[in-house]
Amino acid sequence: MKLLEDRIRAEGEVLPGGVLKVGKFLNQQMDPKLFYAMAEEWKRLYEGVEVNKILTIEASGIGIAAIVGLVFGCPVVFAKKSKTSNVTGGVWQTIVESFTHGVTNTVIVGREFLQPGDKVLIVDDFLANGAALEGMIDLVRQAGAEVAGAAIAIEKAFQPGGEQIRKTGVRVESLARVAAMDPETGVEFVK
């Protein structure tokens, strides 16, 4: 998606250690108009695919997922990284390693929010090694629901996650696929 690629080129920053900082428009400061355009593109890409739930993981995916839920006309569920007092009843849970934060989290979704028969589009801001996406796929499958696909804002295509997930048969639609990035030369996209 040219609009997203242009924003990454103009406002993104490549940091040492393989980190692409996009906090000016995607993470810490969010651009709802950009999110809406992204959601419209995923709606076009998933035309004809039944979706009745959007699933993301806290925290960076929530803003994007909320707009995707608006465009798809369905509720948004997010996997929590800790069980809080407002999570009652049973939960689906899985272990997810965070590339960005260098930690492992047990993520949970209340069983009332993911159920058999749900057709779930998973939304996230980044796909690198695939751990978060694999964890969300696991949650959907534990619930007996169906993974309709994955909607990813930025995929680091030079890392293995996207190809590993695609090989399992899960459809992944990434709007910006990064081929390479360097603090000196910036970002190159898959053509």
N, C-alpha and C positions, 0 to 999 in steps of 0.2 A: 504494500500500500504506500504509494508515493508520499502522501501526506504525512504519515508516521515516519517514514525514512527521512524526509526533509527536516522534521522536527528533531530527530536524533542527530542528524548532521549539524544543525544550527545550534541546538541547546544541550545535547548530550555531551558527556565528558568521559573519556576512557581513563580509568585509574589503574595503577599497578595492581597486579594480581588477578587480572581478568574481570574487573568490575566495570560495568557500563552504568554510569550515574545519569539517571533521567528524572531526577527529583524535581526539576523545574516544570514538568508537564504531566508526568505519569505517576509518580509515587507520593512524595511529600506534598507537593503542590500539584493539584489535578486540574486538567483542562476538560471540563464537561463537554464542550463542543467537539473536541478531538475524540473523546470517548464515544460520543453519539455517532460520529462518522465511522469509527471503528465498529461499533455495534451494528450499524447499517450494513457494513461490508460483510460481517459474519452472517448476518441475516440473509444476504444475497448468496454467500457461499454455502450455507446450510439450507437453502431453498428446498422444500420437499422433505426435509428430515424432521420427524416429530420430536419436539422438545417441550417438556412441561416443567422442568426445573433447571435452574442455573446453580452450579456449585463452584465455590472458590475456597481459598484458604486465607485466613487472616494474615496480614493486614493489607498488604499492597494491592491485592486483587479485588477487594471489596468495592472500591469506587467504580472500577471498570465494570464489574459484574452487575452492579445496581443499574447502570445504564443499559447493559445487555438485557437484563430482565425486563426493563421498560420496553425496549424495542421488540423483544420476543413475546412480551405479554405474559410472563410467568414469574413465579416467586424466585427469590435468590436465597440460597442457603450458604453459610460459610462454615468451614471446619475451624474449630477453635483449637488453639495451641495449649489450652489448659482447661480443666473442668472447673467451672465456677458454680456458685450457689444457685444460679438461675437455670442450670442444666439439671433437669430432674428426669427420672426414669432411665431407661437403658440407653446406651450409646453404641455407635459403631466407632471403632478406633483403630489407628494404624500408626506406625513409626515413620517419621519423615526427617531426613537430614537436610538442613538448610545450607546451601552453598554460600550465600551472602553472609549469613551470620555465623557459620561454622559451628552450629549446634544441632543436636538431635531433639526433636519434639515428638511427643505422643499427641496426635491430633484427633479430635473427636467431633462427631455430629450426632445430635439426638436422634434416636430411632424414629421419632415421630416425623422427622423432616425428610428422610430418605426411605422410601418403601418400595416393595415389589411393584412393578408396573410403571414406575417413574422412568422417564426418558431424559437423561441428564446431559446437559452441555456443560463441560468443565471449562472455566475461564481463569486465566492467570496472566500476570504481567510479564513474566519471564519463563523461558524453558532453556535450561542449560544441561545439567546432568540427568534431569528427569525425575529426581526423587519426589518432589512435591506432586507432580502429575501422576506418578505411579501410586503415591499414597492416596490421592483423591480417587483414582480408578479403583483401588482396593476398597475404599469406603463404599463406592457405588455398588460394586459387586457383592460386598458383604450384605448389603441391604436387599439384594435380589433385584436391583434396578438395572437399567441398561445404559451404557455409555453411548450417547448419541454422537459424541466427538469432543474435541478439545479446541478451544479458541484461545490462542496465545498472542499477546501483543508483540513481544520480541523473543525470537528464538536465536540462541547462539548456535548456529548450525555447525560450527567447528567443534562443538562438544557433542558427546554421544547421545544425549537424552532423546532428541526428536526422532532420530532414526531407530533407536531401540523401541520407543513407543509405537512408531508406525509398523515395525515388524510384528508387533503383537496383534495387528489388525485394527487398532484404534485410529480413527481419522484425526489428524492434527492439522489445523489451519492457522498458520502463523502469519501475521500481517507484515512483519519486518524480519527477514532472516539474515542475520549477521554472518558473513563469510570469514571475516577477520577484523581484529581491532588492535590498535596500538596507541599508547599515550602520545606518541609523536605524530603519527600519520592519520589517526582517527579511525573511522569505521568504514569497512567495505561490506556491501550487501551481496547476497546471492543473486545472480542475474536470472 
